[in-house]
Amino acid sequence: MVSRRNSTPYFLRNPLTVIGLAVLGAFALCALLAPVIAPYDPLADELSKRLRPPSPEFWLGSDSLGRDLFSRLVFGARISLFVGVFVVVTAGVFGSLIGVLAGYAGGLVEEALMRVTDVFFAFPSLILAMAIAAALGRSLLNTMIAIAVVTWPVYARLVRGQVLSLREREYVTAARSLGAPTGRIIFKHLLPNSLGPILVNASLDMGGAILAAAGLSFIGFGAAPPTPEWGVMVSEGRQFLVTHLWLPLYPGIAILLVVAAFNLIGDGLRDTLDPQLRGRR
Amino acid sequence: MRFVSYIARRIIGIFGVLLGVSLITFFISHALPADPAAAALSSHASNEQVAQYRRDLGLDRPVVEQYVTYLGGLLRGDFGRSIRTQRPVIDDLRAFLPATVELSLGALLVAVFLGIPLGVLSSLSRNRLPDHFVRLFSLLGGSVPIFFLGLLLISVFYNQLGWFPAGGRIDTFVTPPPHVTGLFVLDSILAGDMDALKSSLHHLILPSFTLGYYSTAVTARMTRSSMLEVLGQDYVRTARAKGLPQRIVVARHALRNALVPIITVVGILFGSLLSGAVLTETVFSWPGLGGYATTSATGVDFPAVMGVTVIAAMLFPVLSMLVDLLYTRLDPRITTS
């Protein structure tokens, strides 16, 4: 638990975690206030102003259709953060339920559920996501569903492991002997106490989901142009690599920063929740 | 005897995964809206032509029957026929797999020979400059989009410096080595062809680093934390107290014992390289499975996509079995029971 000797919570004493939170906060602000922050409409093209280098008019330059790169990046933050949240919440809730069920029920139910989990775990995530996206059709929603399908098994395994160890604790036995129904034991006792590892994983998976979605969009299975999605923007900028490096550069850096922020926060959470690791990472 | 039954159980488990994986991919490709027949024929095809095509592929039969036929074929090594290339999928897989294996091995070598030394360096210089540098390197490796890294490397090392080629497996003016394993580097060595060896290695470096950077970062992190744990143990202090040189203490006492969790991670990473290979191959025009999967998925060529998925999914349990077997060699305390 958090030490009370220092008034700053342990979580915030790590400067790297604070940097992560700050970067994420900046991007979240962009996402929330996108229409206010962005100087231009991200979809408005003006061919007479195409491929302008960074200038006071276009802070980060304009793309091959004359769209303002900065405005597109700002709106892109909405998409990427939404993808991360959607994937992690969907996969986290579904996987945790499967895991808690398997761990609590035991026996044949557990065996069956965990074998199914193993199968999904074995899938190469991007290829399964590609197949799903190809079958369902190219859209951002289908991409998010596809990534969630390959993400949930981690949570099922994690939560099952937690439940297996928590199940035998005295307070659970006590609750059971008091006649608490299974649902109450699961939602009041088992899940809340498994929350720590779930949170650590969720933070790291946010970054993973954003990377996967950007990758799928880059090879043409995710969001489609003219959506200001960062992976799409890198892909569009690719042909200008030699002449107008900033076109693929800035969206690539945006992805890098957001994912790094989630990774730093995830590391910080892990250190906080696992005192044995303190100072070692 | 116990060992044999352990292997047998693992192999049965692998068949279980094969069953599940083929079932899920089959479901995805047959129950979802995309129609491979319509995708394969041009939009001018009449309804009768589409219907005829579906009959030819067996798509008009009940789904369960189709699945049983498919699974029966899989067990005989028959992955069906690609709708797009009209060739047996297994032939396509054979043609494209070696390039991906070569790329993945390259990435794995980068991860092991860069990641482990960096992790050791980091643990030995804890909280000093080299440590901070390695940790930043790892953070970037875990965060950079693989396709973006590939483009950056091309921009710097091909466009600006001209040190490395931007794509392909070998220079167009160099004859590829005669096919033995399909790995150009290995085949060139076997054929004693220095030009082909130089050219294929030259082409392999940037893609290997691109694909391997993430794994290098994870390996370095894992090595660091595993080393820090081991370095605090009594026997390491004893070794130091005996006056053994740092080199020996690190290599013989610490690293060897720190290696078990590192091998787990490397095994898992190797199994997961294929997803990254899809992106790396796209960026570097590398003619491997990833590119094949991408074109196949774009063309809704499901027999081909299913073939790649099944092969890739089998890789994971097979590798994890090999890693577990490797443990029992490394650490006699771990048994197969």
Interface residues (C-beta under 8 A of the other chain):
Chain A: R115 V116 D118 V119 F120 F121 A122 F123 P124 S125 L126 I127 L128 M130 A131 I132 A133 A134 A135 L136 G137 G207 L211 A214 G215 F218 I219 G220 F221 G231 V234 S235 R238 L241 V242 L245 P248 L249 G252 I255 L256 L257 V259 A260 N263 L264 L277 R280 R281
Chain B: G16 V17 G20 V21 I24 T25 I28 S29 L32 P33 A34 L139 L140 G142 S143 V144 P145 I146 F147 F148 L151 L152 I154 S155 N159 S225 L228 E229 S272 L274 S275 G276 V278 L279 T282 A293 T294 A297 T298 V300 F302 V305 M306 V308 T309 A312 A313 M314 L315 F316 P317
